[in-house]
């Protein structure tokens, strides 16, 4: 079937440089708002639990449920972008995200906040999965690294705002306002997107992989439910059944994908030599790094007795440095290729994890700040370079799918990172106490803080091993390969 080109931009009088600059601004705002909603909700978990009477083992689904929806839908909404226009789906994502935010702000019990966060996740999936494809459509290959660098800066700025605004809102106002603030920001972004963004990519007819999506959803849900239960209580028959069924269904998902005409994961992309290591590096980096924020909050609140706001403020300098490094690393990736900045970034993150693995009950707090700066420098180097590598390797007709696959692999790492970290850390202390420390509902007594610190050290060392694996996968791309056919 012949591809149908997207309509030409209606505003031909606009300066192309100005238009691409405004387009990048809209994309960065989209990433920023989703980043705000990640860090800001972490700080609000204790208040959400107390106000809505959410069970201890259920409150983490306010975060995990959101990430799980983004993980499962990433490739599908990226495919919708290829079919109906990436910009159109990106703008729809903002609208759904705003609606989800309003519903979350109006939540009245445990079930409502979790369900409405799932709605918010649908909007987040549409925004994050299509943002990389919109950049690929808007910028030529030699300038994409820089654009992805600014995109990474948007995530960092959002994380900072989430920490600062979230801490203030939770401490002095109400946790409901962490969702209300998304409405004016998202609304302004939608209006600007309608004005400056234009679909430039070709429309490609595709089908959604509903069977694959359902099987993967149930499989991941089974494994995650079992792991979160194990983080707060002992192994039971129902937990074991959930874990086994989940693992089996993930295996079934692979079989389903091999026999599906247009699978959820475009397996043909794995034949592009640089694609597989890039996607796997993203997954292991997220698996290792997303847990760091949780572990540090556990250390600072549980061991050092700091408030959520004070604990989070210690991480702000790292986010600032990461925001500066992102665009610089993106430019470097444009000049020398993505392998060097991406691999160097992962190696730097290993150093940061080594610093965290030596934190003690009386370690100076400036060490935490130093570790945060080192870690953010590494992430600022990795993300734009790795994103550029994936989109440069992908044929133009599948930018949406490639962007969605990158988000899928990264989010799979994120949703499992928390569960793995808590399981390792809780090995040295009561699971329920460890879980309560994570959500900020209790602190440690001096009697058990030493053993808990040992558990945190083990978790950081396990993250180091995963980060080393990500760095090795990234370095593999240095081998000479033939460019992919367009």
Phi, psi and omega in degrees: 000140184282135179289145178254123182288150178288155180298148180289152179300140182278334182261087184275351182277345182291144177293125183302321180294317179296320182295316179294327177295317178293322178299316179297323179299316179298316181296318179297320178298322178299315178294320182300314185292325177288327177291319176305317185288343177281306183287326183292325181289326178302316180292333185271354184307313181300318180292321177298317181296317183290317185290317184263002179057048180276137179296151183303318182282348183262336188297330181291342178289347172297328177266310185296320180300317178300312181292325181296318178298316178298320181298312185288324185271348189307309182288329182289316178286334171294323177293321175299325176296320177295327184279314190244000180114121184293321179295318180300316180290326177297316179292321176299323178301318177301314182298313180297321180297318179296315179299315178299322179296317178299315180297318179298320180295334181263006184303146183237347178204184183300312183296320184293317182294322180290315180296317181290331174292329175295320176299315178300324179296326177299315177296318178298323178296316179298321181288307187289322183290330183263347183296316179296323179290323177297320177298316181296326177287327188274326186245143175291160184307323184287352180243001185290324180302317178297317179298318178293331176296315176294327176298317177297324177296324177298319177297318180295315179299320178296319178297320178296312179299322178299319180292310185289306182292317181299315179300317180292316182296312182296324183283320191246344183239252180209145181299337182297334181285348175291340176264325180298327183292342177290337186293306179293323180294312179296320179298316178296321180295321178297314181297319179291322179296318179298332183275322191248337183273138177227140176285120180249342182283161177284145175278126183242122179293128180218171174239147175280142180265077183295313179302315180297319181296318181294314181298315180295319180301310182294321179297310179296320179298317179298314180293315182294319178299316180296318183291320178291325175296318180294336179286342183239350180206174183284165180292130176236172180299317181295323178294318179297317178298316179299317180295313182295314180298319179298314179297317179298316181293326176295322174295320177298323179302318179298318179296316179300318182295326180290336184254003181264138183295315178235082188290162177301317173257117182288093187297335180296334179294335180290347176282344173288119191307321184274351187287310183302308180296329179293315180293317180292323177298319178297319182294312183289329176296316178293320179301322181278322193265329184296330179289341184302316180300316179297315182296319179294320177297320176300317180293311186289322179276317185281315184271315185267350175072024180279156175285161178304319181293313180296318180298317183289325180299331178296338182268350183299315180304323178296317178298321179298313179298317178300323178295327178284321184291324185309303179298324178296317178294324177298317177295320179297321178296325177295326185274316188246000184096164187279342189297312184297305181295325180292312182292319178298320178299317179295321178296321178295323178296326176299318178299317179299317179296326177295323176296314180296327183290354179247014177290139179233182183293338182237016178298138178301139184293340178293339176293321176298317178299316179299313179299322179295319178296316179296315182297316180292329174298319179293314180294324177296330177280327186282309192300308181295323181292317181290321177298318178298320180297316181296314185286330176290328181281336184281136172299147185305326183291348183235028178304317181297316179294317181297316178297318178295320178296321178298317178294322180299309181297318179295318182287329173302317176298319182295314184292331179271341183300314180299311183298317180296315182297316180294320179299317180291314182294324184282000179293336184259002183205165178309130181303318184293321178294316179300318181295318180296323177296319181300315182275005172079021183261359178201166174236167183270145171278158181298337182294326185248358184296326181297315180291326179291322176299322176299320177296319177297319178301316179299320179295319179294322178295322177294324176294323177300316181298318179293323180290323175299319177298319177298319179296320178296319178296320179294320182293333180302331183292350180290344179294139180298133178225157175281141179299148179288146178288144181283000000 
